[in-house]
């Protein structure tokens, strides 16, 4: 289990821990300032070292077997003379008599502000760098910033500014400001170190002490992985994904006459959606299903087959794959489950069939996938009955069948946006999120991409695909599994602080992915991106029929970083045409007093025009209370006004209302390509995400 070799501590899984002296030497090589220290084997060497360094000094146990020295009593501080050093050496040797060790004598660091620096090789996304406020509360307050390595000094400075305790760096009360340039330089150097050394698993620098002038690493834990390797597997061309959405012909292996069976529902969905290619049911027991000729095997189909969907028991899958190979089928949707979704044994079976498919040059979506939707091609392979779905620009990659079943039914009914394509990728034995993201980036029918992920197969590939996609179109991602779960053993503060979810946030920040945390926010944000132009700023004008809406919008604006600019004199003058002279008028505007005099339609149209005309208002939010008295023709009231400001996104929200009134509001605003939300907070959230993406694209100043 354990063995010692060359001054390093080895685990049987090839992970090694450097002692602190060797770790400090590695940091120095990387250009990171380190406190002076000398290695000693006994008291006499320790005294010589202390005299060379100059008292006061610190004495530390130096052993690969003791990565966390402080918790084990392996650190003695502020030793001021030889006598005190003698006592500390004796106590240290007695305490660790059963552990091979040396003694590290360090110059005592002068007081300063403690930080923590770290790098870690995430098992999915590769090297990441961390900086945070240090000291004894490091893991309690968890005030850290994380980014993908390597980072330059500019990015490192931005990381420091993201810390909640950033005020400590600038000088707080009577404290002098710290040398943030030196801190950022060390963060950048540490990130380059792990990026250039694939054997480094993690480095934990705690504390890293910063001063008015300069900064210094005082303690470091370094872990290496001798078994590191990089995949050299060539990625298939994205064009191989196309037949999953646009096949000229497809076979349903496991087609059935029984209405409740998946093999029957798929055929009915394809017919109802108006599939434009040829459909071939495969069932050895019948000659015809739903008016279509049925064949015993896919090899019996007399014409070419681009795509096969397999809906049969697992025991028959391998034979079906062989038939598809013989027929020359290039793409398969494998609906059958019981593979990696059922544990280790199933994962081994999945590996066998995926390797079988790869040898044959077949791309597989699944196992455990219910396939794809493409309304423009009449493609609908769901095993849940679906009505035709409105064609639009939103494409969704879902690691769950719910996006081609329950959510697809909801989208077809409520029409929050139209769909270009949907893929439910199941176990991701072959086709994964990166394959689909690359394909949809080049898909002219897709203007907005949504992704629901529970995990990522190849982090480096995903980062490249996301970076390319977000430069061209918005990608909204909802990722489940936000708890910390690293595949590598965690031995350092860095490892415990840089959990998988924090790393995924860093991926989103680096690539431009727009992250949401629940389905409500996911669909709200997709709707905003699909219907509206990207904003040119983060300021918003708001008017509401109720004071509650004004308060809610103000609170949400502060939470989401939205500015509610003051109304200009010219705007106030024009607003005076409908607002009573006694009514206070400010942004957000409470419109009730004007509506009592002029009615909802005239008041809201006039106020919308006034606010959109103000140059420093970048977007507009209209908040309604649904009741018979506030129902009016929305297009008649707003269409001409909105058309004069095509670059300013407009949002609508409402409180209350009957089903009929809610439908009236949604349909009326949908005709103007205005997303409509049940609360102003949801509209504000969606606008905040649009601002975030527009900043990434360089359309808004930071």
ABEGO torsion letter per residue (X at the ends): XBBBBGGBBBBAAGBBBBBAAAAAAAAAAAGBBBBBBBBBABAAAAAAAAAAAEOBBBBBBBBAABABAAAAGABBBGBABAAAAAAAAAAAAAAAAABBBBBBBBBBBBBBBBBBBBBBBBAAAEBBBBBBBBEAAAAAAGBBBBBBOBBBAAAAAAAAAABAAAAAAAEBEABBBBBAAAAAAAAAAAAAAAAABAABABBBBOBBBBBABEBBBABBBBBBBAABBBBABBBBBAAAAAAAABBABBBBBGBBABAABAAAAAAAAAAAAGBABBBBBBBAABABBGGBBBBABAAABABBBABBBBBBBAAAAAAAAAAAAAAGBABBBBABBGBAAAEAAAAAAAAAAAAAAAAAGBBBBOBGBAEBBBAAAGBBABABBBBBBBBBABBBBBABAAAABAAAAAAAAAGABBBABBBBAEAGABBBAAAAAAAAAABAABABBBBBBABBABAAAAAAAAAAAAAABBBBBBBBGABBBBABBBABAAAAABBAAAAAAAAAAAAGBBBBABAAAAAAAAAAAAABBBBABABBBBBBABAAAAAAAAAAAAAAGBBBBBBBAAAAAAAAAABBAABBBBOBBBAAAAAAAAEAAAAAAAAAAAAAABAABABBBBBBBBBAAABBBAAAAAAAAAAABAABBBBBBBBEEBAAAAAAAAAAAAAAGBBBBABAAAAAAAAAAAAAAAAAAGABBX
